[in-house]
């Protein structure tokens, strides 16, 4: 999985690229295509955990070869609940 970290629109010092990449490598990560009526390009959500157990929510774009994070932050309690509920349904 290749990431494009050039000119990201958020602070990479607060949330290092390595942690964001780990959340995508989480075998239980959820990738969701939100319902966007007027979008010019498809943006996706990724909910995943790092190897240290940090829960991250990332909005990203992909062309099928490279990924570009548009926003990344810690998950809210509601998102953590959604992540855990969906993973328990798949088990």
Biopython code that builds the backbone (N, CA, C, O; Angstrom):
import numpy as np
from Bio.PDB.StructureBuilder import StructureBuilder

atoms = [
    (1, "UNK", "N", (0.859, -1.160, 0.000)),
    (1, "UNK", "CA", (0.000, 0.000, 0.000)),
    (1, "UNK", "C", (0.909, 1.228, 0.000)),
    (1, "UNK", "O", (1.745, 1.388, 0.889)),
    (2, "UNK", "N", (0.746, 2.073, -0.979)),
    (2, "UNK", "CA", (1.572, 3.267, -1.157)),
    (2, "UNK", "C", (0.780, 4.512, -0.756)),
    (2, "UNK", "O", (-0.362, 4.685, -1.179)),
    (3, "UNK", "N", (1.379, 5.369, 0.052)),
    (3, "UNK", "CA", (0.729, 6.600, 0.495)),
    (3, "UNK", "C", (1.442, 7.812, -0.077)),
    (3, "UNK", "O", (2.661, 7.799, -0.249)),
    (4, "UNK", "N", (0.680, 8.865, -0.372)),
    (4, "UNK", "CA", (1.198, 10.149, -0.835)),
    (4, "UNK", "C", (1.121, 11.111, 0.344)),
    (4, "UNK", "O", (0.029, 11.505, 0.753)),
    (5, "UNK", "N", (2.273, 11.494, 0.892)),
    (5, "UNK", "CA", (2.311, 12.382, 2.058)),
    (5, "UNK", "C", (2.739, 13.808, 1.699)),
    (5, "UNK", "O", (3.055, 14.594, 2.592)),
    (6, "UNK", "N", (2.755, 14.149, 0.431)),
    (6, "UNK", "CA", (3.162, 15.491, 0.010)),
    (6, "UNK", "C", (2.005, 16.471, 0.224)),
    (6, "UNK", "O", (0.883, 16.220, -0.216)),
    (7, "UNK", "N", (2.282, 17.571, 0.890)),
    (7, "UNK", "CA", (1.313, 18.658, 1.126)),
    (7, "UNK", "C", (-0.001, 18.179, 1.743)),
    (7, "UNK", "O", (-1.077, 18.526, 1.256)),
    (8, "UNK", "N", (0.079, 17.397, 2.790)),
    (8, "UNK", "CA", (-1.146, 16.965, 3.456)),
    (8, "UNK", "C", (-1.824, 18.156, 4.120)),
    (8, "UNK", "O", (-1.142, 19.054, 4.613)),
    (9, "UNK", "N", (-3.146, 18.179, 4.142)),
    (9, "UNK", "CA", (-3.864, 19.327, 4.704)),
    (9, "UNK", "C", (-4.022, 19.270, 6.229)),
    (9, "UNK", "O", (-4.863, 19.980, 6.779)),
    (10, "UNK", "N", (-3.233, 18.442, 6.921)),
    (10, "UNK", "CA", (-3.295, 18.370, 8.376)),
    (10, "UNK", "C", (-1.881, 18.174, 8.919)),
    (10, "UNK", "O", (-0.957, 17.873, 8.163)),
    (11, "UNK", "N", (-1.718, 18.343, 10.215)),
    (11, "UNK", "CA", (-0.419, 18.315, 10.862)),
    (11, "UNK", "C", (0.102, 16.886, 11.043)),
    (11, "UNK", "O", (-0.450, 16.113, 11.827)),
    (12, "UNK", "N", (1.159, 16.543, 10.320)),
    (12, "UNK", "CA", (1.728, 15.197, 10.417)),
    (12, "UNK", "C", (2.602, 15.021, 11.657)),
    (12, "UNK", "O", (3.022, 13.904, 11.960)),
    (13, "UNK", "N", (2.879, 16.100, 12.370)),
    (13, "UNK", "CA", (3.641, 15.969, 13.615)),
    (13, "UNK", "C", (2.736, 15.491, 14.746)),
    (13, "UNK", "O", (3.180, 14.755, 15.628)),
    (14, "UNK", "N", (1.486, 15.900, 14.725)),
    (14, "UNK", "CA", (0.530, 15.477, 15.744)),
    (14, "UNK", "C", (0.091, 14.034, 15.518)),
    (14, "UNK", "O", (-0.209, 13.316, 16.472)),
    (15, "UNK", "N", (0.053, 13.615, 14.269)),
    (15, "UNK", "CA", (-0.362, 12.265, 13.911)),
    (15, "UNK", "C", (0.581, 11.751, 12.832)),
    (15, "UNK", "O", (0.375, 12.021, 11.649)),
    (16, "UNK", "N", (1.613, 11.013, 13.229)),
    (16, "UNK", "CA", (2.643, 10.573, 12.274)),
    (16, "UNK", "C", (2.095, 9.653, 11.173)),
    (16, "UNK", "O", (1.194, 8.850, 11.417)),
    (17, "UNK", "N", (2.645, 9.778, 9.969)),
    (17, "UNK", "CA", (2.207, 8.923, 8.859)),
    (17, "UNK", "C", (2.276, 7.426, 9.184)),
    (17, "UNK", "O", (1.428, 6.655, 8.735)),
    (18, "UNK", "N", (3.276, 7.019, 9.956)),
    (18, "UNK", "CA", (3.406, 5.593, 10.299)),
    (18, "UNK", "C", (2.159, 5.083, 11.019)),
    (18, "UNK", "O", (1.692, 3.977, 10.745)),
    (19, "UNK", "N", (1.625, 5.875, 11.928)),
    (19, "UNK", "CA", (0.426, 5.455, 12.658)),
    (19, "UNK", "C", (-0.787, 5.386, 11.734)),
    (19, "UNK", "O", (-1.601, 4.469, 11.846)),
    (20, "UNK", "N", (-0.908, 6.338, 10.834)),
    (20, "UNK", "CA", (-2.030, 6.321, 9.884)),
    (20, "UNK", "C", (-1.937, 5.077, 9.001)),
    (20, "UNK", "O", (-2.935, 4.392, 8.776)),
    (21, "UNK", "N", (-0.733, 4.791, 8.504)),
    (21, "UNK", "CA", (-0.540, 3.599, 7.675)),
    (21, "UNK", "C", (-0.862, 2.329, 8.453)),
    (21, "UNK", "O", (-1.452, 1.401, 7.900)),
    (22, "UNK", "N", (-0.484, 2.273, 9.722)),
    (22, "UNK", "CA", (-0.804, 1.102, 10.549)),
    (22, "UNK", "C", (-2.309, 0.901, 10.679)),
    (22, "UNK", "O", (-2.783, -0.235, 10.699)),
    (23, "UNK", "N", (-3.066, 2.000, 10.767)),
    (23, "UNK", "CA", (-4.520, 1.863, 10.891)),
    (23, "UNK", "C", (-5.139, 1.264, 9.626)),
    (23, "UNK", "O", (-6.186, 0.620, 9.693)),
    (24, "UNK", "N", (-4.499, 1.474, 8.479)),
    (24, "UNK", "CA", (-4.969, 0.873, 7.234)),
    (24, "UNK", "C", (-4.588, -0.609, 7.168)),
    (24, "UNK", "O", (-5.279, -1.404, 6.531)),
    (25, "UNK", "N", (-3.490, -0.976, 7.827)),
    (25, "UNK", "CA", (-3.029, -2.363, 7.823)),
    (25, "UNK", "C", (-3.729, -3.215, 8.870)),
    (25, "UNK", "O", (-3.551, -4.432, 8.892)),
    (26, "UNK", "N", (-4.519, -2.599, 9.733)),
    (26, "UNK", "CA", (-5.306, -3.310, 10.736)),
    (26, "UNK", "C", (-6.187, -4.326, 10.008)),
    (26, "UNK", "O", (-6.982, -3.938, 9.152)),
    (27, "UNK", "N", (-6.063, -5.628, 10.332)),
    (27, "UNK", "CA", (-6.880, -6.631, 9.627)),
    (27, "UNK", "C", (-8.378, -6.466, 9.868)),
    (27, "UNK", "O", (-9.188, -7.048, 9.146)),
    (28, "UNK", "N", (-8.754, -5.675, 10.879)),
    (28, "UNK", "CA", (-10.163, -5.460, 11.180)),
    (28, "UNK", "C", (-10.628, -4.054, 10.778)),
    (28, "UNK", "O", (-11.735, -3.639, 11.123)),
    (29, "UNK", "N", (-9.773, -3.325, 10.046)),
    (29, "UNK", "CA", (-10.143, -1.960, 9.660)),
    (29, "UNK", "C", (-11.389, -1.984, 8.773)),
    (29, "UNK", "O", (-11.645, -2.944, 8.047)),
    (30, "UNK", "N", (-12.141, -0.909, 8.860)),
    (30, "UNK", "CA", (-13.362, -0.768, 8.061)),
    (30, "UNK", "C", (-13.142, 0.348, 7.049)),
    (30, "UNK", "O", (-12.755, 1.458, 7.412)),
    (31, "UNK", "N", (-13.389, 0.051, 5.792)),
    (31, "UNK", "CA", (-13.312, 1.073, 4.739)),
    (31, "UNK", "C", (-14.718, 1.273, 4.204)),
    (31, "UNK", "O", (-15.386, 0.332, 3.777)),
    (32, "UNK", "N", (-15.143, 2.516, 4.241)),
    (32, "UNK", "CA", (-16.533, 2.831, 3.927)),
    (32, "UNK", "C", (-16.579, 3.926, 2.870)),
    (32, "UNK", "O", (-15.829, 4.899, 2.949)),
    (33, "UNK", "N", (-17.445, 3.774, 1.894)),
    (33, "UNK", "CA", (-17.716, 4.819, 0.913)),
    (33, "UNK", "C", (-18.956, 5.565, 1.390)),
    (33, "UNK", "O", (-20.060, 5.022, 1.351)),
    (34, "UNK", "N", (-18.781, 6.814, 1.845)),
    (34, "UNK", "CA", (-19.953, 7.552, 2.331)),
    (34, "UNK", "C", (-20.877, 7.956, 1.193)),
    (34, "UNK", "O", (-20.462, 8.017, 0.036)),
    (35, "UNK", "N", (-22.113, 8.226, 1.523)),
    (35, "UNK", "CA", (-23.106, 8.664, 0.547)),
    (35, "UNK", "C", (-22.873, 10.148, 0.261)),
    (35, "UNK", "O", (-23.225, 11.013, 1.064)),
    (36, "UNK", "N", (-22.272, 10.423, -0.900)),
    (36, "UNK", "CA", (-21.963, 11.805, -1.266)),
    (36, "UNK", "C", (-22.602, 12.097, -2.622)),
    (36, "UNK", "O", (-22.172, 11.560, -3.643)),
    (37, "UNK", "N", (-23.602, 12.926, -2.631)),
    (37, "UNK", "CA", (-24.355, 13.181, -3.854)),
    (37, "UNK", "C", (-23.624, 14.050, -4.871)),
    (37, "UNK", "O", (-23.731, 13.807, -6.073)),
    (38, "UNK", "N", (-22.891, 15.051, -4.416)),
    (38, "UNK", "CA", (-22.321, 16.019, -5.344)),
    (38, "UNK", "C", (-20.789, 16.022, -5.346)),
    (38, "UNK", "O", (-20.179, 17.042, -5.670)),
    (39, "UNK", "N", (-20.173, 14.925, -4.998)),
    (39, "UNK", "CA", (-18.708, 14.870, -4.950)),
    (39, "UNK", "C", (-18.132, 14.721, -6.355)),
    (39, "UNK", "O", (-18.694, 14.021, -7.198)),
    (40, "UNK", "N", (-17.020, 15.381, -6.592)),
    (40, "UNK", "CA", (-16.349, 15.256, -7.885)),
    (40, "UNK", "C", (-15.399, 14.073, -7.899)),
    (40, "UNK", "O", (-15.079, 13.548, -8.966)),
    (41, "UNK", "N", (-14.945, 13.646, -6.727)),
    (41, "UNK", "CA", (-14.105, 12.458, -6.632)),
    (41, "UNK", "C", (-14.533, 11.664, -5.400)),
    (41, "UNK", "O", (-14.990, 12.234, -4.409)),
    (42, "UNK", "N", (-14.381, 10.363, -5.474)),
    (42, "UNK", "CA", (-14.805, 9.500, -4.368)),
    (42, "UNK", "C", (-13.837, 9.642, -3.201)),
    (42, "UNK", "O", (-12.621, 9.545, -3.367)),
    (43, "UNK", "N", (-14.383, 9.867, -2.053)),
    (43, "UNK", "CA", (-13.615, 9.891, -0.808)),
    (43, "UNK", "C", (-14.153, 8.794, 0.078)),
    (43, "UNK", "O", (-15.351, 8.511, 0.088)),
    (44, "UNK", "N", (-13.264, 8.187, 0.812)),
    (44, "UNK", "CA", (-13.609, 7.045, 1.645)),
    (44, "UNK", "C", (-13.250, 7.327, 3.096)),
    (44, "UNK", "O", (-12.463, 8.225, 3.396)),
    (45, "UNK", "N", (-13.846, 6.539, 3.993)),
    (45, "UNK", "CA", (-13.501, 6.576, 5.415)),
    (45, "UNK", "C", (-12.768, 5.289, 5.749)),
    (45, "UNK", "O", (-13.107, 4.221, 5.239)),
    (46, "UNK", "N", (-11.774, 5.392, 6.597)),
    (46, "UNK", "CA", (-11.107, 4.207, 7.145)),
    (46, "UNK", "C", (-11.141, 4.327, 8.663)),
    (46, "UNK", "O", (-10.725, 5.340, 9.225)),
    (47, "UNK", "N", (-11.637, 3.291, 9.317)),
    (47, "UNK", "CA", (-11.606, 3.201, 10.765)),
    (47, "UNK", "C", (-10.713, 2.024, 11.097)),
    (47, "UNK", "O", (-11.009, 0.888, 10.727)),
    (48, "UNK", "N", (-9.617, 2.292, 11.794)),
    (48, "UNK", "CA", (-8.673, 1.229, 12.106)),
    (48, "UNK", "C", (-7.850, 1.561, 13.326)),
    (48, "UNK", "O", (-7.852, 2.690, 13.816)),
    (49, "UNK", "N", (-7.140, 0.546, 13.810)),
    (49, "UNK", "CA", (-6.308, 0.713, 15.000)),
    (49, "UNK", "C", (-4.842, 0.535, 14.644)),
    (49, "UNK", "O", (-4.482, -0.245, 13.762)),
    (50, "UNK", "N", (-3.997, 1.290, 15.365)),
    (50, "UNK", "CA", (-2.558, 1.166, 15.195)),
    (50, "UNK", "C", (-2.072, -0.034, 15.999)),
    (50, "UNK", "O", (-2.839, -0.640, 16.747)),
    (51, "UNK", "N", (-0.806, -0.372, 15.844)),
    (51, "UNK", "CA", (-0.242, -1.492, 16.597)),
    (51, "UNK", "C", (-0.238, -1.191, 18.095)),
    (51, "UNK", "O", (-0.264, -2.115, 18.908)),
    (52, "UNK", "N", (-0.204, 0.083, 18.467)),
    (52, "UNK", "CA", (-0.244, 0.480, 19.877)),
    (52, "UNK", "C", (-1.673, 0.558, 20.407)),
    (52, "UNK", "O", (-1.881, 0.833, 21.589)),
    (53, "UNK", "N", (-2.669, 0.317, 19.535)),
    (53, "UNK", "CA", (-4.068, 0.325, 19.952)),
    (53, "UNK", "C", (-4.765, 1.665, 19.811)),
    (53, "UNK", "O", (-5.890, 1.821, 20.284)),
    (54, "UNK", "N", (-4.135, 2.624, 19.181)),
    (54, "UNK", "CA", (-4.770, 3.920, 18.951)),
    (54, "UNK", "C", (-5.809, 3.787, 17.852)),
    (54, "UNK", "O", (-5.516, 3.254, 16.781)),
    (55, "UNK", "N", (-7.017, 4.265, 18.104)),
    (55, "UNK", "CA", (-8.119, 4.172, 17.144)),
    (55, "UNK", "C", (-8.150, 5.430, 16.288)),
    (55, "UNK", "O", (-8.289, 6.539, 16.804)),
    (56, "UNK", "N", (-8.017, 5.249, 14.962)),
    (56, "UNK", "CA", (-7.954, 6.394, 14.052)),
    (56, "UNK", "C", (-9.075, 6.370, 13.026)),
    (56, "UNK", "O", (-9.469, 5.316, 12.528)),
    (57, "UNK", "N", (-9.572, 7.549, 12.727)),
    (57, "UNK", "CA", (-10.557, 7.786, 11.669)),
    (57, "UNK", "C", (-9.854, 8.602, 10.602)),
    (57, "UNK", "O", (-9.306, 9.664, 10.895)),
    (58, "UNK", "N", (-9.862, 8.118, 9.364)),
    (58, "UNK", "CA", (-9.179, 8.807, 8.273)),
    (58, "UNK", "C", (-10.108, 8.943, 7.080)),
    (58, "UNK", "O", (-10.777, 7.986, 6.689)),
    (59, "UNK", "N", (-10.144, 10.127, 6.510)),
    (59, "UNK", "CA", (-10.812, 10.359, 5.232)),
    (59, "UNK", "C", (-9.708, 10.311, 4.188)),
    (59, "UNK", "O", (-8.677, 10.967, 4.337)),
    (60, "UNK", "N", (-9.926, 9.528, 3.122)),
    (60, "UNK", "CA", (-8.867, 9.379, 2.129)),
    (60, "UNK", "C", (-9.427, 9.255, 0.733)),
    (60, "UNK", "O", (-10.622, 9.040, 0.528)),
    (61, "UNK", "N", (-8.526, 9.398, -0.220)),
    (61, "UNK", "CA", (-8.818, 9.260, -1.638)),
    (61, "UNK", "C", (-7.819, 8.246, -2.179)),
    (61, "UNK", "O", (-6.689, 8.172, -1.697)),
    (62, "UNK", "N", (-8.221, 7.476, -3.164)),
    (62, "UNK", "CA", (-7.289, 6.549, -3.798)),
    (62, "UNK", "C", (-7.583, 6.455, -5.291)),
    (62, "UNK", "O", (-8.723, 6.595, -5.734)),
    (63, "UNK", "N", (-6.520, 6.214, -6.046)),
    (63, "UNK", "CA", (-6.673, 5.951, -7.474)),
    (63, "UNK", "C", (-6.487, 4.464, -7.762)),
    (63, "UNK", "O", (-6.386, 4.057, -8.919)),
    (64, "UNK", "N", (-6.442, 3.666, -6.714)),
    (64, "UNK", "CA", (-6.242, 2.229, -6.855)),
    (64, "UNK", "C", (-4.789, 1.819, -6.685)),
    (64, "UNK", "O", (-4.494, 0.643, -6.475)),
    (65, "UNK", "N", (-3.883, 2.777, -6.774)),
    (65, "UNK", "CA", (-2.452, 2.505, -6.610)),
    (65, "UNK", "C", (-1.902, 3.196, -5.373)),
    (65, "UNK", "O", (-1.170, 2.593, -4.588)),
    (66, "UNK", "N", (-2.256, 4.455, -5.204)),
    (66, "UNK", "CA", (-1.762, 5.244, -4.074)),
    (66, "UNK", "C", (-2.941, 5.762, -3.250)),
    (66, "UNK", "O", (-4.041, 5.971, -3.761)),
    (67, "UNK", "N", (-2.673, 5.958, -1.972)),
    (67, "UNK", "CA", (-3.665, 6.495, -1.052)),
    (67, "UNK", "C", (-3.213, 7.881, -0.636)),
    (67, "UNK", "O", (-2.020, 8.137, -0.474)),
    (68, "UNK", "N", (-4.191, 8.785, -0.463)),
    (68, "UNK", "CA", (-3.890, 10.132, 0.008)),
    (68, "UNK", "C", (-4.835, 10.457, 1.151)),
    (68, "UNK", "O", (-6.048, 10.548, 0.962)),
    (69, "UNK", "N", (-4.267, 10.633, 2.343)),
    (69, "UNK", "CA", (-5.064, 10.993, 3.513)),
    (69, "UNK", "C", (-5.423, 12.472, 3.430)),
    (69, "UNK", "O", (-4.555, 13.323, 3.237)),
    (70, "UNK", "N", (-6.699, 12.765, 3.577)),
    (70, "UNK", "CA", (-7.195, 14.136, 3.520)),
    (70, "UNK", "C", (-7.385, 14.679, 4.935)),
    (70, "UNK", "O", (-7.175, 15.865, 5.191)),
    (71, "UNK", "N", (-7.783, 13.794, 5.845)),
    (71, "UNK", "CA", (-7.979, 14.136, 7.244)),
    (71, "UNK", "C", (-7.747, 12.876, 8.054)),
    (71, "UNK", "O", (-8.156, 11.791, 7.641)),
    (72, "UNK", "N", (-7.107, 13.000, 9.186)),
    (72, "UNK", "CA", (-6.952, 11.865, 10.082)),
    (72, "UNK", "C", (-6.979, 12.379, 11.509)),
    (72, "UNK", "O", (-6.386, 13.410, 11.824)),
    (73, "UNK", "N", (-7.680, 11.642, 12.372)),
    (73, "UNK", "CA", (-7.826, 12.040, 13.774)),
    (73, "UNK", "C", (-8.173, 10.806, 14.596)),
    (73, "UNK", "O", (-8.447, 9.737, 14.051)),
    (74, "UNK", "N", (-8.158, 10.972, 15.922)),
    (74, "UNK", "CA", (-8.590, 9.888, 16.800)),
    (74, "UNK", "C", (-10.095, 9.690, 16.634)),
    (74, "UNK", "O", (-10.837, 10.649, 16.418)),
    (75, "UNK", "N", (-10.536, 8.436, 16.737)),
    (75, "UNK", "CA", (-11.969, 8.149, 16.642)),
    (75, "UNK", "C", (-12.698, 8.715, 17.859)),
    (75, "UNK", "O", (-12.140, 8.784, 18.954)),
    (76, "UNK", "N", (-13.939, 9.113, 17.654)),
    (76, "UNK", "CA", (-14.815, 9.519, 18.750)),
    (76, "UNK", "C", (-15.317, 8.253, 19.439)),
    (76, "UNK", "O", (-15.202, 7.166, 18.873)),
    (77, "UNK", "N", (-15.872, 8.366, 20.650)),
    (77, "UNK", "CA", (-16.437, 7.172, 21.310)),
    (77, "UNK", "C", (-17.509, 6.480, 20.453)),
    (77, "UNK", "O", (-17.605, 5.253, 20.462)),
    (78, "UNK", "N", (-18.302, 7.249, 19.725)),
    (78, "UNK", "CA", (-19.336, 6.659, 18.868)),
    (78, "UNK", "C", (-18.709, 5.863, 17.722)),
    (78, "UNK", "O", (-19.207, 4.795, 17.366)),
    (79, "UNK", "N", (-17.620, 6.375, 17.144)),
    (79, "UNK", "CA", (-16.936, 5.668, 16.059)),
    (79, "UNK", "C", (-16.266, 4.397, 16.565)),
    (79, "UNK", "O", (-16.258, 3.379, 15.873)),
    (80, "UNK", "N", (-15.703, 4.454, 17.770)),
    (80, "UNK", "CA", (-15.106, 3.249, 18.368)),
    (80, "UNK", "C", (-16.191, 2.190, 18.564)),
    (80, "UNK", "O", (-15.976, 1.015, 18.268)),
    (81, "UNK", "N", (-17.343, 2.604, 19.060)),
    (81, "UNK", "CA", (-18.460, 1.668, 19.247)),
    (81, "UNK", "C", (-18.879, 1.058, 17.903)),
    (81, "UNK", "O", (-19.100, -0.150, 17.816)),
    (82, "UNK", "N", (-18.988, 1.883, 16.862)),
    (82, "UNK", "CA", (-19.349, 1.398, 15.533)),
    (82, "UNK", "C", (-18.311, 0.393, 15.030)),
    (82, "UNK", "O", (-18.677, -0.674, 14.536)),
    (83, "UNK", "N", (-17.022, 0.722, 15.150)),
    (83, "UNK", "CA", (-15.917, -0.160, 14.732)),
    (83, "UNK", "C", (-16.021, -1.514, 15.450)),
    (83, "UNK", "O", (-15.947, -2.566, 14.815)),
    (84, "UNK", "N", (-16.191, -1.478, 16.769)),
    (84, "UNK", "CA", (-16.258, -2.718, 17.546)),
    (84, "UNK", "C", (-17.515, -3.520, 17.222)),
    (84, "UNK", "O", (-17.461, -4.747, 17.141)),
    (85, "UNK", "N", (-18.645, -2.839, 17.037)),
    (85, "UNK", "CA", (-19.891, -3.526, 16.707)),
    (85, "UNK", "C", (-19.797, -4.215, 15.351)),
    (85, "UNK", "O", (-20.189, -5.375, 15.217)),
    (86, "UNK", "N", (-19.280, -3.511, 14.340)),
    (86, "UNK", "CA", (-19.161, -4.104, 13.001)),
    (86, "UNK", "C", (-18.211, -5.294, 13.014)),
    (86, "UNK", "O", (-18.479, -6.300, 12.357)),
    (87, "UNK", "N", (-17.114, -5.197, 13.745)),
    (87, "UNK", "CA", (-16.174, -6.303, 13.810)),
    (87, "UNK", "C", (-16.753, -7.493, 14.559)),
    (87, "UNK", "O", (-16.438, -8.635, 14.223)),
    (88, "UNK", "N", (-17.587, -7.261, 15.562)),
    (88, "UNK", "CA", (-18.204, -8.391, 16.265)),
    (88, "UNK", "C", (-19.253, -9.070, 15.382)),
    (88, "UNK", "O", (-19.479, -10.274, 15.507)),
    (89, "UNK", "N", (-19.897, -8.308, 14.489)),
    (89, "UNK", "CA", (-20.855, -8.896, 13.544)),
    (89, "UNK", "C", (-20.176, -9.796, 12.530)),
    (89, "UNK", "O", (-20.765, -10.771, 12.063)),
    (90, "UNK", "N", (-18.920, -9.467, 12.183)),
    (90, "UNK", "CA", (-18.186, -10.239, 11.174)),
    (90, "UNK", "C", (-17.529, -11.484, 11.765)),
    (90, "UNK", "O", (-17.129, -12.388, 11.031)),
    (91, "UNK", "N", (-17.418, -11.529, 13.087)),
    (91, "UNK", "CA", (-16.729, -12.666, 13.732)),
    (91, "UNK", "C", (-17.568, -13.913, 13.753)),
    (91, "UNK", "O", (-17.128, -14.945, 14.259)),
]
sb = StructureBuilder()
sb.init_structure("model")
sb.init_model(0)
sb.init_chain("A")
sb.init_seg("    ")
for serial, (resi, resn, name, xyz) in enumerate(atoms, 1):
    if name == "N":
        sb.init_residue(resn, " ", resi, " ")
    sb.init_atom(name, np.array(xyz, "f"), 0.0, 1.0, " ", f" {name:<3s}", serial, name[0])
structure = sb.get_structure()
